[in-house]
């Protein structure tokens, strides 16, 4: 799945991406580390892998990998 980097905190290695429909989804350091990245800038296109399903409360979906989108 593709998304756009929205926020990134280099100290905690966590942040948020925006799905193409504008939905923000947070990611943690484990997802960032799984992608092998060293830095992420807002606006960069990324590829993400998720597990779980979205619920009405917005919980349940979890990003397991964040990496740069390559063409």
N, C-alpha and C positions, 0 to 999 in steps of 0.2 A: 504494500500500500504506500502511496506517496503522500507527503505532507510538506508544510513549510515551517522551518524553525521560527519560533515566535519569541521565546525567552531562553536564556542559558546563563547559569551561574557557574563560572569556572571553579570556584572553591568547593561547591558541593557536587559538581558535575551533573546537575539536574536542571530541568527546565520544562518548557511546554512546546508542543508543535500545534499548528493549526491544520486540521483536515481541510480538504478542498471545499467542504460545505461551511467552513468557518468555525467548526467546533474545536475548542482548545482541549488538548489531551496532555496531561503531564507525563514526564518520564523521569526515572530515577537514575542514580549513578550506575547501577548494574546494567541498565539498558544502554546507557551511553558507552560504558566500557566494552560491552559486547560488540559494538560496531567498530572498535579500534580507532576511534577518532581522538584527536588531541584538542580540538577547538571547534566551536560551532558558532556561527554568526547569524543573528536574526535575518530572515529573508532567504536563507539558503534552502534549496529544495533537498529534501531528505527522503530516504526510504525507511519505512518502519515496519516492524512485525509486531502484531498484537495477539494477546490471548484473552479469552473471556468474551462476554457479550455485554453490550451497553444496556443499562437498565433505565427506567424512568427517572431515578434519582441521580443518574450520571455515573454510578459506580459499576464496577465489574469489568470494565475494559482496562487492560494494562499493557503498556508498551514493553516489549522484551528486547528490542534491538532498534538502534538509531544509527544510520550510516548515510553517507552522501549519495544522492541520486546521480547515477552516471547515465549518459546517453549512448 
